[in-house]
Amino acid sequence: KGAGWILFSSAEADGTLTGPNLEATTQMVQSTSLPVIAAGGISSIKDIEALENTKVAGIVTGKAIYEGKLDLKEALKRFQK
């Protein structure tokens, strides 16, 4: 059976709110046919827009929401499909 998707997290960016590692995320997306979920460093709508351009299947964000840096309702309104 195998994996159905990949959760890709940039360890150096995780929890920093400094933005995702777009280069590494793009490389991961391009290296597999599995859906890739991006995590680590995501702190803004701008970060989500940049990740959308990498063709990730989704994102994980936590700290940005807990600390009020990212408006979850706004993000869902703009990106939920």
MMTF fields as JSON, N, C-alpha, C and O atoms, coordinates in Angstrom:
{
  "mmtfVersion": "1.0.0",
  "mmtfProducer": "UNKNOWN",
  "numBonds": 323,
  "numAtoms": 324,
  "numGroups": 81,
  "numChains": 1,
  "numModels": 1,
  "chainsPerModel": [1],
  "groupsPerChain": [81],
  "chainIdList": ["A"],
  "bondAtomList": [4, 2, 8, 6, 12, 10, 16, 14, 20, 18, 24, 22, 28, 26, 32, 30, 36, 34, 40, 38, 44, 42, 48, 46, 52, 50, 56, 54, 60, 58, 64, 62, 68, 66, 72, 70, 76, 74, 80, 78, 84, 82, 88, 86, 92, 90, 96, 94, 100, 98, 104, 102, 108, 106, 112, 110, 116, 114, 120, 118, 124, 122, 128, 126, 132, 130, 136, 134, 140, 138, 144, 142, 148, 146, 152, 150, 156, 154, 160, 158, 164, 162, 168, 166, 172, 170, 176, 174, 180, 178, 184, 182, 188, 186, 192, 190, 196, 194, 200, 198, 204, 202, 208, 206, 212, 210, 216, 214, 220, 218, 224, 222, 228, 226, 232, 230, 236, 234, 240, 238, 244, 242, 248, 246, 252, 250, 256, 254, 260, 258, 264, 262, 268, 266, 272, 270, 276, 274, 280, 278, 284, 282, 288, 286, 292, 290, 296, 294, 300, 298, 304, 302, 308, 306, 312, 310, 316, 314, 320, 318],
  "bondOrderList": [1, 1, 1, 1, 1, 1, 1, 1, 1, 1, 1, 1, 1, 1, 1, 1, 1, 1, 1, 1, 1, 1, 1, 1, 1, 1, 1, 1, 1, 1, 1, 1, 1, 1, 1, 1, 1, 1, 1, 1, 1, 1, 1, 1, 1, 1, 1, 1, 1, 1, 1, 1, 1, 1, 1, 1, 1, 1, 1, 1, 1, 1, 1, 1, 1, 1, 1, 1, 1, 1, 1, 1, 1, 1, 1, 1, 1, 1, 1, 1],
  "groupList": [{"groupName": "LYS", "atomNameList": ["N", "CA", "C", "O"], "elementList": ["N", "C", "C", "O"], "formalChargeList": [0, 0, 0, 0], "bondAtomList": [1, 0, 2, 1, 3, 2], "bondOrderList": [1, 1, 2], "singleLetterCode": "K", "chemCompType": "L-PEPTIDE LINKING"}, {"groupName": "GLY", "atomNameList": ["N", "CA", "C", "O"], "elementList": ["N", "C", "C", "O"], "formalChargeList": [0, 0, 0, 0], "bondAtomList": [1, 0, 2, 1, 3, 2], "bondOrderList": [1, 1, 2], "singleLetterCode": "G", "chemCompType": "PEPTIDE LINKING"}, {"groupName": "ALA", "atomNameList": ["N", "CA", "C", "O"], "elementList": ["N", "C", "C", "O"], "formalChargeList": [0, 0, 0, 0], "bondAtomList": [1, 0, 2, 1, 3, 2], "bondOrderList": [1, 1, 2], "singleLetterCode": "A", "chemCompType": "L-PEPTIDE LINKING"}, {"groupName": "TRP", "atomNameList": ["N", "CA", "C", "O"], "elementList": ["N", "C", "C", "O"], "formalChargeList": [0, 0, 0, 0], "bondAtomList": [1, 0, 2, 1, 3, 2], "bondOrderList": [1, 1, 2], "singleLetterCode": "W", "chemCompType": "L-PEPTIDE LINKING"}, {"groupName": "ILE", "atomNameList": ["N", "CA", "C", "O"], "elementList": ["N", "C", "C", "O"], "formalChargeList": [0, 0, 0, 0], "bondAtomList": [1, 0, 2, 1, 3, 2], "bondOrderList": [1, 1, 2], "singleLetterCode": "I", "chemCompType": "L-PEPTIDE LINKING"}, {"groupName": "LEU", "atomNameList": ["N", "CA", "C", "O"], "elementList": ["N", "C", "C", "O"], "formalChargeList": [0, 0, 0, 0], "bondAtomList": [1, 0, 2, 1, 3, 2], "bondOrderList": [1, 1, 2], "singleLetterCode": "L", "chemCompType": "L-PEPTIDE LINKING"}, {"groupName": "PHE", "atomNameList": ["N", "CA", "C", "O"], "elementList": ["N", "C", "C", "O"], "formalChargeList": [0, 0, 0, 0], "bondAtomList": [1, 0, 2, 1, 3, 2], "bondOrderList": [1, 1, 2], "singleLetterCode": "F", "chemCompType": "L-PEPTIDE LINKING"}, {"groupName": "SER", "atomNameList": ["N", "CA", "C", "O"], "elementList": ["N", "C", "C", "O"], "formalChargeList": [0, 0, 0, 0], "bondAtomList": [1, 0, 2, 1, 3, 2], "bondOrderList": [1, 1, 2], "singleLetterCode": "S", "chemCompType": "L-PEPTIDE LINKING"}, {"groupName": "GLU", "atomNameList": ["N", "CA", "C", "O"], "elementList": ["N", "C", "C", "O"], "formalChargeList": [0, 0, 0, 0], "bondAtomList": [1, 0, 2, 1, 3, 2], "bondOrderList": [1, 1, 2], "singleLetterCode": "E", "chemCompType": "L-PEPTIDE LINKING"}, {"groupName": "ASP", "atomNameList": ["N", "CA", "C", "O"], "elementList": ["N", "C", "C", "O"], "formalChargeList": [0, 0, 0, 0], "bondAtomList": [1, 0, 2, 1, 3, 2], "bondOrderList": [1, 1, 2], "singleLetterCode": "D", "chemCompType": "L-PEPTIDE LINKING"}, {"groupName": "THR", "atomNameList": ["N", "CA", "C", "O"], "elementList": ["N", "C", "C", "O"], "formalChargeList": [0, 0, 0, 0], "bondAtomList": [1, 0, 2, 1, 3, 2], "bondOrderList": [1, 1, 2], "singleLetterCode": "T", "chemCompType": "L-PEPTIDE LINKING"}, {"groupName": "PRO", "atomNameList": ["N", "CA", "C", "O"], "elementList": ["N", "C", "C", "O"], "formalChargeList": [0, 0, 0, 0], "bondAtomList": [1, 0, 2, 1, 3, 2], "bondOrderList": [1, 1, 2], "singleLetterCode": "P", "chemCompType": "L-PEPTIDE LINKING"}, {"groupName": "ASN", "atomNameList": ["N", "CA", "C", "O"], "elementList": ["N", "C", "C", "O"], "formalChargeList": [0, 0, 0, 0], "bondAtomList": [1, 0, 2, 1, 3, 2], "bondOrderList": [1, 1, 2], "singleLetterCode": "N", "chemCompType": "L-PEPTIDE LINKING"}, {"groupName": "GLN", "atomNameList": ["N", "CA", "C", "O"], "elementList": ["N", "C", "C", "O"], "formalChargeList": [0, 0, 0, 0], "bondAtomList": [1, 0, 2, 1, 3, 2], "bondOrderList": [1, 1, 2], "singleLetterCode": "Q", "chemCompType": "L-PEPTIDE LINKING"}, {"groupName": "MET", "atomNameList": ["N", "CA", "C", "O"], "elementList": ["N", "C", "C", "O"], "formalChargeList": [0, 0, 0, 0], "bondAtomList": [1, 0, 2, 1, 3, 2], "bondOrderList": [1, 1, 2], "singleLetterCode": "M", "chemCompType": "L-PEPTIDE LINKING"}, {"groupName": "VAL", "atomNameList": ["N", "CA", "C", "O"], "elementList": ["N", "C", "C", "O"], "formalChargeList": [0, 0, 0, 0], "bondAtomList": [1, 0, 2, 1, 3, 2], "bondOrderList": [1, 1, 2], "singleLetterCode": "V", "chemCompType": "L-PEPTIDE LINKING"}, {"groupName": "TYR", "atomNameList": ["N", "CA", "C", "O"], "elementList": ["N", "C", "C", "O"], "formalChargeList": [0, 0, 0, 0], "bondAtomList": [1, 0, 2, 1, 3, 2], "bondOrderList": [1, 1, 2], "singleLetterCode": "Y", "chemCompType": "L-PEPTIDE LINKING"}, {"groupName": "ARG", "atomNameList": ["N", "CA", "C", "O"], "elementList": ["N", "C", "C", "O"], "formalChargeList": [0, 0, 0, 0], "bondAtomList": [1, 0, 2, 1, 3, 2], "bondOrderList": [1, 1, 2], "singleLetterCode": "R", "chemCompType": "L-PEPTIDE LINKING"}],
  "groupTypeList": [0, 1, 2, 1, 3, 4, 5, 6, 7, 7, 2, 8, 2, 9, 1, 10, 5, 10, 1, 11, 12, 5, 8, 2, 10, 10, 13, 14, 15, 13, 7, 10, 7, 5, 11, 15, 4, 2, 2, 1, 1, 4, 7, 7, 4, 0, 9, 4, 8, 2, 5, 8, 12, 10, 0, 15, 2, 1, 4, 15, 10, 1, 0, 2, 4, 16, 8, 1, 0, 5, 9, 5, 0, 8, 2, 5, 0, 17, 6, 13, 0],
  "groupIdList": [1, 2, 3, 4, 5, 6, 7, 8, 9, 10, 11, 12, 13, 14, 15, 16, 17, 18, 19, 20, 21, 22, 23, 24, 25, 26, 27, 28, 29, 30, 31, 32, 33, 34, 35, 36, 37, 38, 39, 40, 41, 42, 43, 44, 45, 46, 47, 48, 49, 50, 51, 52, 53, 54, 55, 56, 57, 58, 59, 60, 61, 62, 63, 64, 65, 66, 67, 68, 69, 70, 71, 72, 73, 74, 75, 76, 77, 78, 79, 80, 81],
  "secStructList": [7, 7, 7, 1, 7, 3, 3, 3, 3, 7, 6, 6, 6, 6, 6, 6, 7, 1, 7, 7, 7, 2, 2, 2, 2, 2, 2, 2, 2, 2, 2, 7, 1, 1, 7, 3, 3, 3, 3, 1, 1, 7, 7, 1, 2, 2, 2, 2, 2, 2, 2, 2, 6, 6, 6, 7, 1, 3, 3, 3, 7, 7, 2, 2, 2, 2, 6, 6, 1, 1, 7, 2, 2, 2, 2, 2, 2, 2, 2, 7, 7],
  "xCoordList": [0.813, 0.0, 0.857, 0.738, 1.705, 2.594, 1.941, 0.823, 2.66, 2.212, 1.185, 1.218, 0.274, -0.725, -0.389, -0.922, 0.504, 0.932, 2.205, 2.588, 2.864, 4.095, 3.889, 3.446, 4.218, 4.257, 5.704, 6.571, 5.965, 7.324, 7.488, 6.818, 8.383, 8.638, 10.111, 10.982, 10.372, 11.737, 12.103, 11.634, 12.94, 13.261, 13.824, 13.511, 14.652, 15.246, 14.233, 14.461, 13.124, 12.107, 10.97, 10.237, 10.819, 9.687, 9.652, 10.624, 8.528, 8.333, 8.97, 8.873, 9.621, 10.338, 9.503, 9.808, 8.45, 7.605, 8.405, 8.053, 9.474, 10.332, 10.071, 10.803, 9.049, 8.719, 9.163, 10.119, 8.471, 8.8, 10.047, 10.444, 10.646, 11.784, 11.213, 10.943, 11.036, 10.377, 11.205, 10.653, 12.512, 13.366, 13.272, 13.07, 13.417, 13.347, 11.95, 11.806, 10.926, 9.551, 9.298, 8.698, 9.747, 9.593, 10.3, 9.757, 11.505, 12.242, 11.478, 11.427, 10.886, 10.123, 8.911, 8.657, 8.163, 6.974, 7.353, 6.655, 8.453, 8.871, 9.462, 9.571, 9.843, 10.509, 9.566, 10.011, 8.278, 7.342, 6.003, 5.64, 5.286, 3.926, 2.902, 1.715, 3.359, 2.46, 2.124, 2.939, 0.942, 0.633, 1.587, 1.892, 2.05, 2.964, 2.254, 1.693, 2.287, 1.754, 2.957, 3.862, 2.979, 4.118, 3.889, 2.771, 4.962, 4.911, 6.236, 7.247, 6.216, 7.441, 7.618, 7.789, 7.576, 7.876, 6.735, 6.887, 5.605, 4.484, 3.865, 3.448, 3.811, 3.32, 2.384, 1.917, 2.097, 1.297, 0.574, 0.869, -0.371, -1.062, -0.036, -0.14, 0.937, 1.99, 2.752, 3.065, 3.05, 3.72, 2.853, 3.359, 1.565, 0.651, 0.578, 0.57, 0.525, 0.518, 1.781, 1.719, 2.918, 4.183, 4.183, 4.659, 3.657, 3.581, 2.603, 2.823, 1.532, 0.564, 1.255, 0.926, 2.193, 2.942, 3.848, 4.261, 4.163, 4.997, 4.166, 4.715, 2.856, 1.918, 1.767, 1.435, 2.007, 1.75, 0.254, -0.57, -0.075, -1.475, -2.141, -3.368, -1.339, -1.882, -0.761, 0.419, -1.15, -0.163, -0.587, -1.749, 0.389, 0.15, 0.723, 1.88, -0.078, 0.425, -0.196, -1.368, 0.561, 0.071, 0.434, -0.438, 1.728, 2.207, 1.695, 1.337, 1.658, 1.199, -0.247, -0.614, -1.058, -2.46, -2.535, -3.228, -1.811, -1.847, -1.351, -1.843, -0.375, 0.21, -0.443, 0.012, -1.501, -2.242, -1.572, -1.958, -0.581, 0.113, -0.662, -0.551, -1.444, -2.198, -3.669, -4.028, -4.512, -5.956, -6.507, -6.599, -6.87, -7.335, -8.572, -8.657, -9.521, -10.737, -10.406, -10.955, -9.519, -9.113, -8.39, -8.646, -7.497, -6.759, -7.71, -7.58, -8.657, -9.622, -10.479, -10.757, -10.894, -11.713, -10.962, -11.549, -9.682, -8.896, -8.415, -8.265, -8.171, -7.495, -8.269, -7.894, -9.326, -10.057, -10.724, -11.4, -10.528, -11.081, -12.177, -12.762],
  "yCoordList": [-1.189, 0.0, 1.254, 2.064, 1.445, 2.607, 3.879, 3.872, 4.959, 6.275, 6.878, 6.645, 7.656, 8.355, 9.819, 10.462, 10.348, 11.734, 11.908, 11.019, 13.062, 13.368, 14.659, 15.666, 14.622, 15.836, 16.304, 15.66, 17.427, 17.945, 19.166, 20.18, 19.063, 20.17, 20.534, 19.671, 21.8, 22.298, 22.484, 23.42, 21.595, 21.598, 22.938, 23.389, 23.574, 24.846, 25.988, 26.995, 25.851, 26.905, 26.653, 27.579, 25.413, 25.047, 25.888, 25.934, 26.545, 27.345, 28.719, 29.453, 29.085, 30.363, 31.524, 32.685, 31.211, 32.226, 33.106, 34.263, 32.558, 33.323, 33.007, 33.468, 32.235, 31.866, 30.451, 29.947, 29.817, 28.443, 28.375, 29.366, 27.211, 26.979, 26.622, 25.455, 27.62, 27.428, 26.565, 25.756, 26.732, 25.952, 24.458, 23.644, 24.103, 22.694, 22.127, 20.978, 22.929, 22.474, 22.215, 21.202, 23.116, 22.933, 21.665, 20.902, 21.44, 20.227, 18.974, 18.003, 18.99, 17.829, 17.597, 16.466, 18.652, 18.525, 17.953, 17.092, 18.432, 17.992, 16.584, 15.967, 16.075, 14.773, 13.596, 12.448, 13.861, 12.785, 13.014, 14.141, 11.93, 12.048, 12.101, 12.32, 11.902, 11.967, 13.419, 14.311, 13.665, 15.011, 15.375, 14.541, 16.619, 17.1, 18.156, 19.114, 17.965, 18.933, 19.658, 19.016, 20.988, 21.777, 22.273, 22.626, 22.293, 22.8, 23.48, 23.242, 24.329, 24.954, 26.384, 26.636, 27.324, 28.717, 29.549, 30.76, 28.94, 29.643, 30.624, 30.238, 31.906, 32.908, 33.945, 34.833, 33.85, 34.912, 34.423, 33.356, 35.226, 34.967, 34.956, 34.148, 35.837, 35.897, 34.57, 34.093, 33.975, 32.671, 31.602, 30.769, 31.623, 30.642, 30.835, 29.86, 32.083, 32.354, 31.811, 31.216, 32.017, 31.521, 29.998, 29.417, 29.355, 27.892, 27.385, 26.334, 28.119, 27.728, 27.635, 26.764, 28.516, 28.509, 27.291, 26.962, 26.616, 25.411, 24.179, 23.102, 24.333, 23.235, 22.237, 21.076, 22.667, 21.777, 21.485, 22.272, 20.343, 19.944, 20.607, 20.688, 21.081, 21.716, 22.216, 22.039, 22.844, 23.364, 23.027, 22.722, 23.092, 22.97, 24.223, 24.574, 24.89, 26.032, 25.988, 25.64, 26.327, 26.285, 27.542, 28.318, 27.742, 28.861, 30.204, 31.071, 30.384, 31.659, 31.951, 33.104, 30.913, 31.093, 31.375, 32.298, 30.569, 30.739, 32.104, 32.669, 32.637, 33.93, 35.111, 36.245, 34.86, 35.935, 36.538, 37.622, 35.867, 36.371, 36.059, 36.775, 34.989, 34.545, 34.441, 33.765, 35.104, 35.063, 33.817, 33.773, 32.814, 31.543, 31.72, 31.121, 32.522, 32.732, 33.33, 32.904, 34.308, 34.933, 33.924, 33.858, 33.148, 32.147, 31.114, 30.753, 30.643, 29.664, 30.266, 29.616, 31.508, 32.182, 32.294, 32.12, 32.58, 32.797, 31.52, 31.479, 30.471, 29.309, 27.999, 27.05, 27.917, 26.653, 26.315, 27.15, 25.087, 24.653, 23.65, 23.172],
  "zCoordList": [0.0, 0.0, 0.0, -0.92, 0.98, 0.999, 1.494, 2.009, 1.326, 1.796, 0.852, -0.356, 1.421, 0.623, 0.411, -0.493, 1.255, 1.161, 1.978, 2.738, 1.819, 2.548, 3.329, 2.777, 4.629, 5.444, 5.441, 6.032, 4.774, 4.639, 5.522, 5.328, 6.494, 7.413, 7.381, 7.494, 7.227, 7.28, 8.751, 9.397, 9.275, 10.702, 11.175, 12.276, 10.345, 10.775, 10.797, 11.466, 10.082, 10.05, 11.038, 11.386, 11.49, 12.34, 13.614, 14.369, 13.839, 15.038, 15.019, 16.002, 13.922, 13.875, 13.343, 13.613, 12.589, 11.947, 10.987, 10.76, 10.429, 9.518, 8.056, 7.18, 7.789, 6.419, 6.107, 6.696, 5.183, 4.818, 3.938, 3.325, 3.888, 3.0, 1.63, 1.347, 0.796, -0.5, -1.446, -2.191, -1.42, -2.318, -1.999, -2.9, -0.74, -0.349, -0.581, -0.998, -0.312, -0.528, -2.006, -2.367, -2.851, -4.298, -4.758, -5.558, -4.257, -4.622, -4.215, -4.97, -3.024, -2.562, -3.456, -3.873, -3.754, -4.607, -5.971, -6.507, -6.522, -7.854, -7.865, -8.925, -6.7, -6.646, -6.415, -6.39, -6.245, -5.938, -6.621, -6.958, -6.815, -7.348, -6.217, -6.461, -4.981, -3.829, -3.489, -3.727, -2.939, -2.448, -1.307, -0.454, -1.3, -0.265, 0.569, 0.038, 1.889, 2.843, 3.44, 3.973, 3.357, 3.833, 5.253, 5.629, 6.034, 7.402, 7.721, 7.06, 8.744, 9.216, 8.744, 7.551, 9.683, 9.393, 8.842, 8.677, 8.553, 7.917, 8.911, 10.003, 8.516, 9.465, 8.868, 9.582, 7.565, 6.956, 5.706, 5.168, 5.268, 4.001, 2.866, 1.943, 2.933, 1.908, 1.834, 0.743, 2.993, 3.011, 2.352, 1.6, 2.626, 2.034, 0.524, -0.228, 0.08, -1.366, -2.027, -3.103, -1.381, -1.931, -1.992, -2.967, -0.969, -0.969, -2.013, -2.614, -2.232, -3.257, -4.62, -5.426, -4.872, -6.132, -6.279, -7.391, -5.171, -5.235, -5.568, -5.802, -5.589, -5.888, -4.742, -4.984, -3.484, -2.358, -2.29, -2.754, -1.707, -1.579, -0.38, -0.316, 0.571, 1.762, 2.651, 2.35, 3.751, 4.703, 6.123, 6.393, 7.024, 8.458, 9.092, 8.858, 9.885, 10.64, 12.025, 12.172, 13.01, 14.374, 15.129, 15.52, 15.332, 16.142, 15.632, 16.429, 14.316, 13.751, 14.139, 14.361, 14.217, 14.618, 16.113, 16.541, 16.914, 18.371, 18.804, 19.781, 18.078, 18.447, 17.737, 17.883, 16.972, 16.326, 15.106, 14.67, 14.546, 13.352, 12.076, 11.08, 12.116, 10.946, 11.312, 12.276, 10.552, 10.764, 10.069, 8.842, 10.857, 10.307, 9.435, 8.363, 9.868, 9.07, 7.708, 6.692, 7.684, 6.42, 5.528, 4.326, 6.115, 5.335, 4.737, 3.568, 5.526, 5.009, 3.905, 2.897, 4.101, 3.092, 1.766, 0.698, 1.838, 0.618, -0.05, -1.271, 0.74, 0.164, 0.211, -0.478, 0.993, 1.097, -0.221, -0.822, -0.661, -1.948, -1.747, -2.719]
}
